[in-house]
Amino acid sequence: MNASNQKSINQEKSQAINRALIIDLLRQQGVCSRATLAHLSGLKQATITNIIAECITSGLVMETGLMSGSKGRRSIGITLNEEHCHVIGIRMTRSAFYLCLAGLSGKPFHVQEFPIAPGEPVQTTLPRIRRAVEDTLAQSETKIAAACMAMPGPYHEDRDCLFFVTELSGWQNYPIRATLTKGLDLPFLVVNDANASAFAQLWYHGQEPATQNMLYVLAGQGVGCGIISEGRLVTGQRGLAGEFGHNSIDYNGLPCECGNRGCLEKYCSTLALRSRIRERLAAGEASKLQADALSTEALAHAVAQGDPVACEEYDRVCEFLSIGITNLINQLNPGIIVIGDELAEIAPDRMLATVRERVKESVHTLSPGEVAIEVNRLPGSPVLLGAAAFAAQSVLADPGKLIQEAAVSQEISSAPLELAAQ
């Protein structure tokens, strides 16, 4: 390769990096000026002007009108064009799957829920998800550029399968992405739900220093952990990092689908909570709860009303969760831990009080004050937000591709006019 070709390749790489940087900064800012982008990126004003010009021409970016600038100067605001293309985010749970459309910022604007029947086989559920995606593609007037599905349990990227999922038999070793995408011309990611939740925190709160070293504890029907270290999601060699719900806290404890005994998830998930409550109701203990109506809302209401069975069992699972969180602090030294999903939604203040107190008792005296423990404050489902954000990031990571596609589309649409003129 001669020096001229090498220089050209380096320039293309530099241009691609600069485009991606500018587009990501614009996503974070929402609406800002070219001068702000130059300041935040450290790039020359001329470079910003050129990149934004080609993005506006392609439809990726749009101007919003005059806005106040520094020193009283007025400038033209710019923002991502949310209608340039859309992405699909999907959340899979043990009882339902949820599908949303989102703009390039990753923010969902249309969410659908599809119940999953108890015992429904994977051979039924995955084709249903595939049909929902196909219907969305057919009905959308805007191009859909990518999709991402967040799954419970450890998903092995290379093998395209879940190793195991508590209370969800038949999914182990079943080809997930292949089933969803065969013959479908759509980039499709599959990620773990805890990782999706952690990524959502980074996507929306990445400018906050504490988020740079954060653990997201997903405590719902299962228990998992998304790890953010130095501003990056840690997924491990095969995407299996963060399965702390399968850390054993009792080697003679309850058997788990993973093959271990005494896994944390068997003691502090909403499945474990409901199971314990049903046992006490079956034994005739007085409670406002009914065994066949233990929704998150019903549990939250019962705890708020001081129902003894609900309160005692909720406190019990929070105690077990505290054990797992203490272990995470000792192992990973995070700056902040965010707890989310169904268990946290039942009684967030009560959970925080229990977890913070137990962590204070158990962690070295130099550490507790250095670790903030909070509950999720993102609106909606962090898992679904994260799935949509993953899909949006996969598109925005290569703005040059969108710019090129727009240029080709414009050439094709203008070709008949040129031929007619001849």
C-alpha positions as CSV (number, residue, x, y, z in Angstrom):
1,M,0.0,0.0,0.0
2,N,1.5,3.4,-1.0
3,A,1.6,6.4,1.2
4,S,-1.3,8.1,-0.7
5,N,-3.7,5.2,-0.1
6,Q,-2.7,5.0,3.6
7,K,-3.3,8.7,4.0
8,S,-6.8,8.3,2.4
9,I,-7.7,5.4,4.7
10,N,-6.6,7.4,7.8
11,Q,-8.6,10.4,6.7
12,E,-11.7,8.2,6.2
13,K,-11.3,6.6,9.7
14,S,-10.8,10.0,11.2
15,Q,-13.9,11.3,9.5
16,A,-16.0,8.3,10.7
17,I,-14.8,8.8,14.3
18,N,-15.6,12.5,14.1
19,R,-19.1,11.9,12.7
20,A,-19.9,9.4,15.4
21,L,-18.6,11.7,18.1
22,I,-20.6,14.6,16.9
23,I,-23.8,12.6,16.5
24,D,-23.5,11.1,20.0
25,L,-22.9,14.6,21.5
26,L,-25.9,15.9,19.7
27,R,-28.0,13.0,21.1
28,Q,-26.8,13.7,24.6
29,Q,-27.5,17.5,24.3
30,G,-30.9,17.1,22.6
31,V,-30.8,20.6,21.0
32,C,-27.6,22.6,20.8
33,S,-25.6,24.9,18.5
34,R,-22.6,24.2,16.3
35,A,-20.5,26.2,18.6
36,T,-21.5,24.0,21.6
37,L,-20.5,20.9,19.6
38,A,-17.2,22.4,18.8
39,H,-16.6,23.2,22.4
40,L,-17.6,19.8,23.7
41,S,-15.8,17.8,21.0
42,G,-12.6,19.9,20.7
43,L,-12.9,19.8,17.0
44,K,-12.5,22.8,14.8
45,Q,-15.5,24.9,13.9
46,A,-15.0,24.2,10.2
47,T,-15.0,20.4,10.8
48,I,-18.3,20.7,12.8
49,T,-19.8,22.9,10.0
50,N,-18.9,20.3,7.3
51,I,-20.2,17.3,9.3
52,I,-23.5,19.0,10.3
53,A,-24.0,20.2,6.7
54,E,-23.8,16.7,5.3
55,C,-26.0,15.4,8.1
56,I,-28.7,18.0,7.4
57,T,-28.5,17.2,3.6
58,S,-29.1,13.5,4.4
59,G,-31.9,14.2,6.8
60,L,-30.1,12.8,9.8
61,V,-30.0,16.2,11.5
62,M,-32.4,19.2,11.4
63,E,-32.3,22.8,12.4
64,T,-34.7,24.0,15.1
65,G,-34.5,27.8,14.7
66,L,-32.7,30.5,16.7
67,M,-31.6,29.9,20.2
68,S,-29.7,31.9,22.9
69,G,-25.9,31.5,22.8
70,S,-23.0,32.6,24.9
71,K,-22.4,36.4,25.5
72,G,-25.9,37.2,24.3
73,R,-25.2,35.9,20.8
74,R,-27.9,34.0,19.0
75,S,-27.3,30.8,17.0
76,I,-29.2,28.2,15.1
77,G,-30.2,25.2,17.1
78,I,-29.7,21.7,15.7
79,T,-31.0,18.3,16.8
80,L,-31.3,14.7,15.6
81,N,-34.2,14.1,13.2
82,E,-36.2,11.5,15.1
83,E,-38.2,10.7,12.0
84,H,-35.2,10.0,9.8
85,C,-35.5,6.3,10.8
86,H,-36.8,4.3,13.7
87,V,-35.6,1.3,15.7
88,I,-37.4,-1.5,17.5
89,G,-36.8,-2.4,21.1
90,I,-38.2,-5.7,22.6
91,R,-38.3,-6.9,26.2
92,M,-38.9,-10.6,26.9
93,T,-40.1,-11.7,30.3
94,R,-41.5,-14.9,31.7
95,S,-45.1,-13.7,31.4
96,A,-45.1,-11.3,28.4
97,F,-43.0,-9.6,25.8
98,Y,-43.1,-5.9,25.0
99,L,-42.3,-4.2,21.7
100,C,-41.7,-0.5,21.2
101,L,-40.8,1.8,18.3
102,A,-38.2,4.5,19.1
103,G,-36.5,7.4,17.3
104,L,-32.8,7.8,16.9
105,S,-32.5,9.1,20.4
106,G,-33.7,5.7,21.6
107,K,-36.8,7.2,23.3
108,P,-39.8,4.9,22.8
109,F,-43.0,6.4,21.5
110,H,-45.2,3.4,21.0
111,V,-45.2,0.3,23.3
112,Q,-47.2,-2.9,22.8
113,E,-47.7,-5.7,25.3
114,F,-48.1,-9.4,24.3
115,P,-49.0,-11.8,27.1
116,I,-47.3,-15.2,27.2
117,A,-49.4,-18.0,28.5
118,P,-48.1,-20.2,31.4
119,G,-46.0,-23.0,29.9
120,E,-46.1,-21.6,26.4
121,P,-43.3,-23.3,24.5
122,V,-40.4,-21.4,22.9
123,Q,-41.5,-22.8,19.5
124,T,-44.7,-20.7,19.9
125,T,-43.3,-17.6,21.6
126,L,-40.4,-16.8,19.2
127,P,-42.6,-17.0,16.1
128,R,-45.1,-14.6,17.8
129,I,-42.3,-12.1,18.5
130,R,-41.2,-12.5,14.8
131,R,-44.7,-11.8,13.6
132,A,-44.9,-8.7,15.8
133,V,-41.7,-7.4,14.3
134,E,-42.9,-8.1,10.8
135,D,-46.2,-6.4,11.5
136,T,-44.4,-3.4,12.8
137,L,-42.1,-3.3,9.7
138,A,-45.1,-3.5,7.4
139,Q,-47.1,-0.8,9.2
140,S,-44.3,1.7,9.6
141,E,-44.2,4.6,7.2
142,T,-40.6,5.3,8.3
143,K,-37.6,3.1,7.7
144,I,-36.8,0.8,10.6
145,A,-33.0,0.5,10.8
146,A,-32.3,-2.0,13.6
147,A,-33.9,-4.0,16.4
148,C,-32.8,-5.3,19.7
149,M,-34.3,-7.8,22.1
150,A,-33.4,-8.0,25.8
151,M,-33.7,-11.5,27.3
152,P,-33.8,-12.8,30.9
153,G,-31.0,-15.2,31.7
154,P,-27.4,-15.6,30.4
155,Y,-27.4,-15.2,26.6
156,H,-24.3,-16.7,24.8
157,E,-23.6,-14.6,21.8
158,D,-21.6,-17.0,19.8
159,R,-23.9,-19.9,20.3
160,D,-27.1,-17.8,20.0
161,C,-28.8,-19.3,22.9
162,L,-29.7,-19.0,26.6
163,F,-27.9,-21.3,28.9
164,F,-30.8,-21.4,31.3
165,V,-33.7,-19.3,32.6
166,T,-35.3,-19.8,36.0
167,E,-39.0,-20.8,35.6
168,L,-38.8,-20.8,31.8
169,S,-38.1,-24.3,30.6
170,G,-37.5,-25.2,26.9
171,W,-35.5,-22.0,26.1
172,Q,-32.1,-23.5,26.9
173,N,-29.9,-23.9,23.9
174,Y,-32.6,-22.9,21.5
175,P,-31.4,-20.6,18.5
176,I,-33.0,-17.3,19.3
177,R,-31.6,-14.7,16.9
178,A,-31.6,-17.3,14.0
179,T,-35.3,-18.0,14.6
180,L,-36.2,-14.3,14.7
181,T,-34.1,-13.1,11.7
182,K,-34.1,-15.9,9.1
183,G,-35.0,-14.2,5.8
184,L,-35.5,-10.9,7.6
185,D,-33.4,-8.0,6.3
186,L,-33.0,-6.2,9.6
187,P,-29.9,-5.9,11.9
188,F,-31.0,-7.6,15.1
189,L,-29.2,-7.6,18.4
190,V,-30.0,-9.9,21.4
191,V,-28.8,-8.9,24.8
192,N,-29.3,-9.7,28.5
193,D,-32.0,-7.8,30.3
194,A,-29.7,-6.6,33.2
195,N,-27.2,-5.4,30.7
196,A,-29.9,-3.5,28.8
197,S,-31.0,-1.8,32.0
198,A,-27.5,-0.8,32.9
199,F,-27.0,0.5,29.3
200,A,-30.2,2.6,29.7
201,Q,-28.7,4.3,32.7
202,L,-25.5,5.0,30.8
203,W,-27.4,6.2,27.7
204,Y,-29.6,8.7,29.7
205,H,-27.3,9.6,32.6
206,G,-23.9,9.1,31.1
207,Q,-22.8,12.6,31.9
208,E,-23.2,12.1,35.6
209,P,-19.8,11.1,37.2
210,A,-21.3,8.4,39.4
211,T,-22.7,6.5,36.4
212,Q,-19.2,5.9,35.1
213,N,-18.7,3.1,37.7
214,M,-22.2,1.8,38.4
215,L,-23.9,-1.5,39.0
216,Y,-27.5,-2.0,38.0
217,V,-29.2,-4.7,40.0
218,L,-32.3,-6.1,38.2
219,A,-34.5,-7.6,40.9
220,G,-37.6,-8.9,39.3
221,Q,-38.8,-12.4,38.2
222,G,-35.0,-13.1,38.1
223,V,-32.0,-11.4,39.6
224,G,-29.1,-10.1,37.5
225,C,-26.5,-7.3,37.4
226,G,-25.4,-5.0,34.7
227,I,-21.8,-3.7,35.2
228,I,-20.6,-0.2,34.1
229,S,-16.8,0.3,34.5
230,E,-15.1,3.5,33.4
231,G,-18.1,4.4,31.4
232,R,-18.3,1.1,29.5
233,L,-20.7,-1.8,29.8
234,V,-18.8,-4.9,30.9
235,T,-20.2,-8.1,29.3
236,G,-17.3,-10.6,29.7
237,Q,-15.8,-12.8,27.1
238,R,-19.1,-14.3,25.8
239,G,-21.6,-11.7,27.1
240,L,-22.3,-13.7,30.3
241,A,-20.9,-11.3,32.9
242,G,-23.2,-10.1,35.7
243,E,-25.1,-13.3,36.6
244,F,-24.9,-12.6,40.3
245,G,-28.3,-14.0,40.9
246,H,-26.6,-17.4,40.5
247,N,-24.1,-16.8,43.3
248,S,-24.8,-19.4,46.0
249,I,-25.5,-18.1,49.4
250,D,-26.3,-21.6,50.8
251,Y,-24.5,-24.6,49.4
252,N,-27.2,-26.9,50.9
253,G,-30.0,-24.6,49.7
254,L,-32.7,-24.8,47.2
255,P,-31.8,-26.4,43.8
256,C,-31.6,-24.1,40.9
257,E,-32.0,-24.6,37.1
258,C,-28.4,-23.6,36.6
259,G,-27.3,-26.7,38.4
260,N,-26.2,-25.0,41.6
261,R,-27.8,-24.9,45.0
262,G,-28.8,-22.0,47.1
263,C,-28.6,-19.4,44.3
264,L,-29.5,-15.8,45.5
265,E,-32.2,-15.7,42.8
266,K,-34.1,-18.5,44.6
267,Y,-34.5,-16.3,47.7
268,C,-35.0,-12.7,46.5
269,S,-36.9,-12.6,43.2
270,T,-40.6,-11.8,42.9
271,L,-41.1,-15.4,42.0
272,A,-39.6,-16.4,45.4
273,L,-41.7,-13.7,47.1
274,R,-45.0,-14.9,45.6
275,S,-44.1,-18.5,46.4
276,R,-43.5,-17.7,50.0
277,I,-46.7,-15.7,50.3
278,R,-48.8,-18.5,48.7
279,E,-47.3,-21.0,51.2
280,R,-48.4,-18.8,54.1
281,L,-51.9,-18.2,52.6
282,A,-52.3,-21.9,52.1
283,A,-51.4,-22.4,55.8
284,G,-54.4,-20.2,56.7
285,E,-52.5,-17.0,57.8
286,A,-54.6,-13.9,57.7
287,S,-53.9,-11.5,54.9
288,K,-55.6,-9.1,52.5
289,L,-53.8,-10.9,49.6
290,Q,-55.3,-13.7,47.5
291,A,-53.1,-16.5,46.2
292,D,-54.3,-16.1,42.6
293,A,-54.0,-12.3,42.6
294,L,-50.4,-11.4,43.5
295,S,-49.6,-8.8,40.9
296,T,-47.0,-6.2,41.6
297,E,-49.7,-3.7,42.2
298,A,-51.5,-5.9,44.7
299,L,-48.3,-6.6,46.5
300,A,-47.4,-2.9,46.6
301,H,-50.9,-2.0,48.0
302,A,-50.7,-4.8,50.7
303,V,-47.2,-3.6,51.8
304,A,-48.4,0.0,51.9
305,Q,-51.4,-1.0,54.0
306,G,-49.2,-2.8,56.5
307,D,-50.4,-6.4,55.7
308,P,-48.2,-8.6,58.0
309,V,-47.7,-11.4,55.5
310,A,-46.8,-9.0,52.7
311,C,-44.5,-6.9,54.8
312,E,-42.7,-9.7,56.5
313,E,-42.1,-11.6,53.2
314,Y,-41.1,-8.4,51.4
315,D,-38.6,-7.5,54.1
316,R,-37.3,-11.1,53.9
317,V,-36.4,-10.9,50.2
318,C,-34.9,-7.4,50.7
319,E,-32.7,-8.9,53.4
320,F,-31.5,-11.6,51.0
321,L,-30.9,-9.0,48.3
322,S,-28.8,-7.1,50.7
323,I,-26.5,-10.1,51.0
324,G,-25.9,-10.1,47.3
325,I,-25.4,-6.4,47.1
326,T,-22.9,-6.5,49.9
327,N,-20.9,-9.1,48.0
328,L,-21.1,-6.9,44.8
329,I,-19.7,-3.9,46.7
330,N,-16.8,-6.0,48.1
331,Q,-16.0,-7.5,44.7
332,L,-16.4,-4.6,42.3
333,N,-16.2,-1.3,44.4
334,P,-18.9,0.6,42.4
335,G,-19.6,4.3,42.8
336,I,-23.4,3.8,42.7
337,I,-25.8,0.9,42.8
338,V,-29.2,1.3,41.1
339,I,-31.9,-1.3,41.9
340,G,-34.8,-1.7,39.5
341,D,-37.6,-3.9,38.2
342,E,-40.6,-5.5,39.9
343,L,-39.1,-6.0,43.4
344,A,-38.1,-2.4,43.7
345,E,-41.4,-1.1,42.4
346,I,-43.4,-2.7,45.2
347,A,-42.0,-0.5,48.0
348,P,-38.9,1.4,46.9
349,D,-38.4,3.4,50.1
350,R,-38.9,0.4,52.3
351,M,-36.4,-1.6,50.1
352,L,-33.8,1.2,50.2
353,A,-34.0,1.5,54.0
354,T,-33.4,-2.3,54.4
355,V,-30.6,-2.6,51.9
356,R,-28.8,0.5,53.0
357,E,-29.0,-0.5,56.7
358,R,-27.7,-4.1,56.0
359,V,-24.9,-2.9,53.8
360,K,-23.8,-0.4,56.4
361,E,-23.6,-3.2,58.9
362,S,-21.8,-5.6,56.6
363,V,-19.4,-3.6,54.5
364,H,-16.0,-2.3,55.7
365,T,-16.3,1.0,57.5
366,L,-14.3,2.8,54.8
367,S,-16.7,1.7,52.0
368,P,-20.4,2.2,52.8
369,G,-20.4,6.0,52.6
370,E,-18.6,5.9,49.3
371,V,-21.3,3.8,47.6
372,A,-24.6,5.4,46.8
373,I,-27.5,3.0,46.7
374,E,-30.6,4.2,44.8
375,V,-33.7,2.8,43.0
376,N,-34.2,3.3,39.3
377,R,-35.5,6.8,38.3
378,L,-35.9,6.3,34.6
379,P,-39.5,6.4,33.4
380,G,-41.0,3.2,32.1
381,S,-39.1,0.0,31.8
382,P,-35.3,0.4,31.9
383,V,-35.0,-3.0,30.1
384,L,-37.1,-1.8,27.2
385,L,-35.4,1.6,27.2
386,G,-32.0,-0.2,27.1
387,A,-33.1,-2.5,24.2
388,A,-34.2,0.5,22.2
389,A,-30.9,2.4,23.1
390,F,-28.8,-0.6,22.0
391,A,-30.6,-0.6,18.6
392,A,-30.3,3.2,18.3
393,Q,-26.6,3.1,19.1
394,S,-25.9,0.4,16.5
395,V,-27.3,2.9,13.9
396,L,-25.7,6.1,15.2
397,A,-22.3,4.4,15.5
398,D,-22.0,4.7,11.7
399,P,-23.6,8.0,10.6
400,G,-21.6,7.7,7.3
401,K,-23.8,4.7,6.4
402,L,-27.0,6.7,6.8
403,I,-25.5,9.6,4.9
404,Q,-24.5,7.4,2.0
405,E,-27.9,5.6,1.9
406,A,-29.6,9.0,1.8
407,A,-27.3,10.1,-1.1
408,V,-28.1,7.0,-3.1
409,S,-31.8,7.4,-2.4
410,Q,-31.7,11.0,-3.6
411,E,-29.8,9.9,-6.8
412,I,-32.4,7.3,-7.5
413,S,-35.4,9.6,-6.9
414,S,-33.8,12.3,-9.2
415,A,-32.9,9.9,-12.0
416,P,-36.3,9.9,-13.8
417,L,-36.3,13.7,-13.8
418,E,-32.8,13.8,-15.4
419,L,-33.9,11.2,-18.0
420,A,-37.0,13.2,-18.8
421,A,-35.0,16.4,-19.3
422,Q,-32.8,14.6,-21.9
